[in-house]
Amino acid sequence: MISPVKADTVDAFNGLAAIYDRSRPLYPPECLNVLESRLPFPRGSNTGLDVGCGTGILTRQLAAHFALFDKIVGIDVNPEMLKQAAIRTTDTRVRYEAIPAENIGKHPAGPFAFIIAASAANWFDRPKFYSGASASMIAGGILAFLINRRRFDSDAFLSELAGC
């Protein structure tokens, strides 16, 4: 059964995909190094999942970092964000799909070596998401959450944006 997705979740970034993609910061490489260090098996023939991928900012970073992975899948519910992700992605191992986070259980691309959500888990029905993640990961797989901390106090653009 497909979980319903609230309209405000789907439409939250309509009309903003291009500026979102240009404005969001990359995730620190150290985060990807930590993720890699915790994977319990040799690299190769593996698949990763970026949940709530938006415009694919982290998805592209994951593909570059995990060069030996066969596939990196990014999922999101907003078609405009996914269209921008596809425009910006050249790595043929990356694919994007319009799937709610809560519906990843038994995803046909799985099982996944890692499932990662960056700055997106606040949009999920987390109990349903956790259940689906558990069902679609390999034994010993990694579930990770990332967030970029914004320094409104030391960044003039962010300060103005936030009205600080």
Secondary structure, DSSP 8 states (H G I E B T S, - for coil): ------HHHHHTTTT-HHHHHHHS----HHHHHHHHHH--S-SSS-EEEEET-TTTHHHHHHHHH-TT-SEEEEEES-HHHHHHHHHH---TTEEEEE--GGG-TT-TT--EEEEEEES-GGGS-HHHHHHHHHHTEEEEEEEEEE-----TTT-HHHHHHHT-
